[in-house]
Structures are given as structure tokens and as C-alpha cells.
Amino acid sequence: MSEAVTRTATTSPGLLASLDPLLREWLPRQRWFAGKGRPVTGFSLVAATELLPAEGKLGLYHLLVRAHQPSALGAEAHPGDCYQLLIGVREALPPRLAPALIGHVEEGPLAGRTVYEALYDSRPAEVLLEALRSQARIGGLRFEREPGREIRAGLVPRLMTAEQSNSSVVYGDTFILKLLRRVVPGVNPDLELPLALAREGCPRVPPPTAWLRAELGGEPYVLGVLQPFLQGASDGWELALRELAKGEDFGAEARALGRATAEVHTALARALPTVTLGHRQMELLAGGMIERLEAAAQAVPVLRPHVPALRSAFTALADLAAEGRVWTAQRVHGDLHLGQCLRSPGGQWWLIDFEGEPARPLAERRMPQPPVRDVAGMLRSFDYAAHSAGPQAAEDWAETCRAAYCSGYAEVSGADPRTDPVLLRACETDKAIYEVVYEARHRPDWLAVPMTAIERYATSDLY
């Protein structure tokens, strides 16, 4: 194993102030920016590291900045989300980098230079991979590698443009580096869980090869994870839509995906502690679901007529716990749906992106949960795929997939999720309520998809 390369990194005073007016315009336009709809009123610097000297032909800064925005209720601006930025610096951008432009700096240490999103540029992307390969320490950044895993030098990088909440760079069809954009302190499950699964020998998750982190104010920040790139793999969502459009049965794939999910759950239960949820814990879980329902109904008025019926799904769960029923909870994926799954050309399913629902606090995302939460997310995803492709035969297609997935899950876990209908109904209902709020805020044209499910859940017991 090569020794870590350590060097100090300095940044010019006034750097953030000179970038501030450009970032205020550029940052809200990025797909991974979480504070859309509220103006950015300023920034505070969390950390700045110079990876390539700005005085040269090409400079590269790694920044962690906190975006100041007014609260949703119109209160005064306050420090908000922390974002990871990679800022390239050139005299002028070549035409190939035009989409990466942030702007031209007018004052401060970079006056007269052009700054841009560095991940579009091969040289800055190469710097990141070389730092991971050599296990560098640059300023407060720590580039670390899993023992025994090698990284070949000279792999050609390319930025993936389809990412949403993060950014990814593929290196020579060998590795993919996922850089987290909105970062929070603490142990990030997107590294924690794949590492635990790899060390447990689970073959359903690409094992982390290396990662980037920082230690700030005594707290760890995970900033990026490098994993094997699954060349030729199909995104589960796109694959489902293609098969649906062709009128092909997806049941066999759904069954295989159910088996893969159960393999991951079984490995996580071996690798990390499990807990028993009794009356008090389930009362809190059901109470949280009811709170989310009531908040959603306030935010989305079309949900209000269904509140009493939907609440019954959660009170039924609390009642069952009051009768003495207990459940086992463990670490789970936390945001499982077809888009978080990849199918290899050979037919193997892989689960990716263990970050959990980004809007939830990190501590909540790391809490043990009933595995049925993941199952419910996937069942809702089948429903989404079916309805997004059109109403014809959508319900039958989704029902076939749901049944096959649960059967495949039972083949590995020994427990069919449908044999716990009260918990499964509660988790599916909770997920659909989350979807209603999301679609109402971000994709109103899609609101009919979860609302169709809401109407169904409000008038039937499902299982």
C-alpha cells in the first residue's frame, strides 16, 4: 500500500467574498441545491482548500460553504445547508467547458479570472482520483482507501449528467466517484452501510474502494465515496419503464429484486445491531406517521378529505402494539425504489445509494427501522412505474410486480411482508403521504400518481 501524501493547503483571504455574487446566481440553478424557492442572501465559509494553485494556468478550490436563506416562514436569514463545491479557475474557458461556467470574477484574489464547475474538466477530476489513490491529506481533507483495494492511475474521467441530489464522475468504466453536495456532520450511511455489507461479504452492493472526508470542529464529514462502476448495468426505473412500454412481464425481475433486497437486509442484520420494538417504540413510530399526515394535509389541501381514513392505518399499528405485538428493527436502505437499483447484463441486481431520504435528519436516517419500510418503498415504486406509463393495465402490472417482489423477498428472508399487513399498510401509506407533499412542491403534474394510491389506501385494507 502506498503511503499517504500529506501537504498543507492555503487559500487567499477574501476568496469567498469575491465569489459571493456569482454563487448567489449560480447555486440555486443547480439540480442538487435543496433550498429552491428562497433567495440566497449570503454565504459563510466552513472550509476552503486549494487543490491546485490559482496562480497557475488551472486552479482548483475545494469549498464547503453554508448558504444563508430566509426561512420558509419569512424569518430573518440564518445559516442553512452546507454545500460541497469544486471551483475551477482559468483565464478563460474553452468552448467544451461552456456549460460549466459560474462567472467572471471582478474583484478580490481571483479578479479577472473565470470560475467554473470543476467536475466538467478532466484535470480537476484526475486530481481527485490521484488523491484517493495516494491517500493524500491536503489541508483538512482526508482521502482514504479501503485496505487491499487498488486504484489504477491514468483512468479517464467523465462527469455523469443525470444525477439529482449529488454529482458523480466515472473513471474509465472502472470506478464511479459520488460526491455529496449537501453535507452534514456525522457518520454518513452512504459509506457506513456499503462498508459494513462489503465486510460481511454481501455481493449485492458495490464495495467502497475509497472515500473523501473532512474533520471540522471535531466532527467528521463524509464528502464522497468511490465504488466500482457497474459497466452496462441498467437503471431499475428505466428498465421497468422499457418493459412496461413493450407490454413485457416484469414479474421475474421483480422476484429477483425481492431476493436481492432480502439478501441485503439479512446481511445488515448480521453486520449491525438489531433492536426489538415494543409498545412504547411502536407508539412513537405510529405517532410520527400521524404527525407527518397532519402536516401534509396542511401543506396539500387535496389530502384533507382522506385524513380520517389514512389515520386509521397508523392507529391500527399502535393498537396492535398495545396488544403486545413486537417487531424487530435493523438498519435498512432508507430510500429504496427502482431508481436505487441496478441490473447487470448477467441479470444480477445491485442496490446503491444508501444515503436515505436526504430531507430527513442524519440521526433519523441511521436509526434501526422495520425492514418492511424498504419493502413499502419498492412497492410504491412499482405503482409509480405503472401509472407513469399510462392508465391502461397499470394496476394489474403493478400488482403482479408487487406480488412477485414479496414472494422473492420471502424466499430469502423466510418471511413474506404480506403476512404483516398492518405494518405494511402503515408504511405504504406513510410513503404515499411523503410522495404527495414532494409532488405538490416539485412536480405538480405527477401529483395524481400518489393521490390515486391515497384514494385506494383510504378505502381498502390493501392486504
RAURSUL-V546680 format. One line per field, one symbol per residue. phi: phi as a letter, one per 20 degrees, with the letter a starting at -180 (. if undefined). psi: psi as a letter, one per 40 degrees, with the letter a starting at -180 (. if undefined). burial: b if it has 16 or more other C-alpha atoms within 10 Angstrom, else e. Layout:
# RAURSUL-V546680
phi = ???
psi = ???
burial = ???
This chain:
# RAURSUL-V546680
phi = .fffedbfcdcffnffffegffffeegfeefefedfncfedrcceeabceecfffefcdbddcdcdeebfffenfffbgdfedecddeccfbefgfdgfegeqdfdbnfdgneddbffffdffgffgffffffelfccleecdccfgnddcffnfeebeedefdebcccedlldccdedfeedcfpfeffdgfgfffffenfeecgffebbdbcdclmdecedacdcgeefnfdfgfffffffffemefdffffffffffffffffffffecfdcdddgfffffffffffffffffffecgfeffeggffgffeffffffffeofccedbfcfnbebgfeccdfgeneecdclefnfgfegggffeffcfgfgfgfffffffffgfffepfflffffffffffffffffffeencegfecfffffffffffffgffffffedbgfegffffffgffffcbemc
psi = hiiihhiihiiiieddddeddddddddeehdehefiehiheiiihdihhhdhheeadhihhhihihhhiiideeiiiihbihihihhihidihiddedeehdahhdiadeheihiihdeehddddddddddddefihhbehhhiihhehihhiehhihhheeiceaiihhhffdihhhhhdhiiiihheeddddddddeeeheehhhhdiihiihhfeiihhdihhiihgheihhddddddddddeeihedddddddddddddddddddddiiiihhadddddddddddddddddddddgdeddeeddddddddddddddddeehiihiihidefhideeihhideehhihigfdahdeiiddddeiiihddddddddddddddddddeidheddddddddddddddddddddehhdeegddddddddddddddddddddddgddedddddddddddeeied.
burial = eeebeeeebebeeebbbbbbbbbbeebbeeebbbbeeebbebbbeebbbbbbebeeeebbbbbbbbbbbbeeeeeeeebbbbbbbbbbbbebbeeeeeebbbbbbeeebbeebbbbbbbbbeebbbebbbbbbbbbbbbebbbbbeeeeebeeebbbbbeeeeeebbbbbbeebbbbbbbbbbbbeebbbbebbbbbbeeebbbbbbbbbbbbbeeeeeebbbbbbbbbbeebbbbbebbbeebeeeeebbebbbbbbbbbbbbbbbbbebeebeebbbeebbebbbebbebbbebbeebeebeebbeebbebbbbbbebbeeeeebebbbbbbbbbbbbbbbeeeeebbbbbbbbeeeeebeebbebbbbbbbbbbbbbbbbbbbbeeeeeebeebbbbbbbbbbbbbbbbbeebbbeeebbbbbbbbbbbbbbbbbbbeeeeebbebbbebbeebbeeeee
